[in-house]
């Protein structure tokens, strides 16, 4: 099984990574990177994590989160 993960959308504060297999989108993770209100650090918020139900339990979500 060959899975491609690539950045589909990217701005300074938002990114989306897409998992694709055989030219079909099978998963997506979208994140928001923001400055902390209290500290001088950035943090990441997961806005969406979706895996096609036909491709679950084969670690697609884990691979997306690793990016």
C-alpha positions in Angstrom: 0.0 0.0 0.0 1.5 3.3 -1.1 0.2 6.5 0.6 1.2 10.0 -0.4 0.9 12.8 2.2 1.3 16.4 0.9 0.5 19.9 2.0 -2.7 20.9 0.2 -3.1 24.4 1.8 -0.6 26.5 3.6 -0.6 30.1 5.0 1.3 31.6 7.9 -1.2 30.3 10.5 -3.0 27.5 8.8 -2.0 24.2 7.1 -3.8 21.2 5.7 -2.1 17.9 5.0 -3.9 15.4 2.7 -3.3 11.6 2.5 -3.9 10.2 -1.0 -3.8 6.7 -2.3 -4.5 5.7 -6.0 -5.5 9.3 -6.7 -8.2 9.3 -4.0 -8.2 11.5 -0.9 -8.4 9.1 2.1 -7.5 11.5 4.9 -6.9 15.1 6.0 -5.6 16.9 9.0 -6.0 20.7 9.3 -4.1 22.8 11.9 -4.0 26.3 13.1 -0.7 27.8 14.5 -1.3 30.7 16.9 0.7 32.8 19.4 -0.2 32.2 23.0 -2.1 34.9 24.8 -0.2 34.4 28.0 3.2 33.2 27.0 5.6 34.1 24.2 5.3 30.8 22.4 3.3 29.3 19.5 0.9 26.5 19.8 -0.9 24.2 17.4 -4.6 23.4 17.4 -6.0 20.5 15.4 -9.0 21.9 13.5 -9.9 18.7 11.7 -8.7 15.1 11.5 -10.6 12.9 9.1 -10.0 9.5 7.6 -12.2 7.7 5.1 -14.0 4.9 6.9 -12.8 2.4 4.3 -9.2 3.2 5.3 -9.4 3.3 9.1 -7.3 1.1 11.4 -4.3 1.2 9.1 -2.6 4.2 10.8 -3.5 6.9 8.2 -4.4 9.3 11.1 -1.1 8.6 12.8 0.9 9.3 9.6 -1.0 12.5 9.1 -0.3 13.6 12.7 3.4 12.9 12.2 3.6 15.6 9.6 
